[in-house]
Amino acid sequence: MTEWFREYPFITFILIYVMITYVYNKVFKTRRLPILKEAIIYVMLGLGAGMLLLFQLGALPIVPCLAVAIGLMLMVRVRYFFQDRRLNKKQ
């Protein structure tokens, strides 16, 4: 898998950018910001994705780690969904 990421660095960059954007939106974004501040944040996320791409191309498993983080976030959302559903059913 690491070799595939090395062969296609642009696709790897897009994967990293999409994953960190998802994590930012679900975990750190608390309210809507003005458009210029949002643009600056997404540009900074792009720069961070570029840095993470260098680490990924080096030897670190950045994409699998981000995938695990997103998987854990989805598991928590599913758990909260079923917990809320169960509480609403009792009422």
C-alpha positions as CSV (number, residue, x, y, z in Angstrom):
1,M,0.0,0.0,0.0
2,T,2.8,2.4,0.8
3,E,4.3,1.8,-2.7
4,W,1.0,2.8,-4.2
5,F,0.9,6.0,-2.3
6,R,4.5,6.7,-3.5
7,E,3.5,6.1,-7.1
8,Y,0.5,8.5,-6.9
9,P,1.5,11.4,-4.7
10,F,-1.3,13.7,-6.0
11,I,-4.0,11.2,-5.1
12,T,-2.4,10.7,-1.8
13,F,-2.4,14.4,-1.2
14,I,-6.1,14.6,-2.0
15,L,-6.9,11.7,0.3
16,I,-5.0,13.3,3.2
17,Y,-6.6,16.7,2.5
18,V,-10.1,15.2,2.5
19,M,-9.5,13.3,5.6
20,I,-8.1,16.1,7.7
21,T,-10.8,18.4,6.4
22,Y,-13.4,15.9,7.6
23,V,-11.7,15.7,11.0
24,Y,-11.6,19.5,11.2
25,N,-15.2,19.9,10.4
26,K,-16.5,17.2,12.7
27,V,-14.2,17.8,15.7
28,F,-12.8,21.4,15.8
29,K,-15.3,23.5,13.9
30,T,-17.8,25.0,16.4
31,R,-19.4,27.7,14.4
32,R,-19.6,29.3,11.0
33,L,-16.7,31.7,10.3
34,P,-16.5,34.6,7.8
35,I,-15.6,33.5,4.3
36,L,-12.0,34.9,4.4
37,K,-11.2,33.2,7.7
38,E,-12.6,29.9,6.3
39,A,-10.5,30.3,3.2
40,I,-7.4,30.9,5.3
41,I,-8.2,27.8,7.4
42,Y,-8.6,25.6,4.3
43,V,-5.4,26.9,2.8
44,M,-3.6,26.1,6.1
45,L,-5.1,22.6,6.0
46,G,-3.7,22.3,2.5
47,L,-0.3,23.2,3.7
48,G,-0.6,20.8,6.6
49,A,-1.7,18.1,4.1
50,G,1.4,18.8,2.1
51,M,3.6,18.3,5.2
52,L,1.8,15.1,6.0
53,L,2.3,14.0,2.4
54,L,6.0,14.4,2.9
55,F,5.8,12.2,6.0
56,Q,3.7,9.6,4.2
57,L,6.2,9.5,1.3
58,G,9.0,9.2,3.8
59,A,8.0,6.2,5.8
60,L,5.2,7.1,8.2
61,P,1.7,5.6,7.8
62,I,-0.3,8.9,7.7
63,V,-3.2,7.8,5.5
64,P,-3.9,4.6,7.5
65,C,-3.8,6.5,10.8
66,L,-6.2,9.1,9.4
67,A,-8.5,6.3,8.2
68,V,-8.5,4.7,11.7
69,A,-9.3,8.1,13.3
70,I,-12.2,8.6,10.9
71,G,-13.4,5.1,11.6
72,L,-13.4,5.7,15.3
73,M,-15.3,9.0,14.8
74,L,-17.9,7.1,12.8
75,M,-18.2,4.4,15.5
76,V,-18.9,7.1,18.1
77,R,-21.5,8.7,15.9
78,V,-23.3,5.4,15.4
79,R,-23.1,4.8,19.1
80,Y,-24.7,8.2,19.9
81,F,-27.3,7.5,17.2
82,F,-28.4,4.2,18.8
83,Q,-28.2,5.7,22.3
84,D,-30.5,8.6,21.4
85,R,-32.9,6.3,19.6
86,R,-33.1,4.0,22.7
87,L,-33.7,7.0,25.0
88,N,-36.4,8.4,22.7
89,K,-38.1,4.9,22.6
90,K,-38.3,4.8,26.4
91,Q,-40.1,8.1,26.6
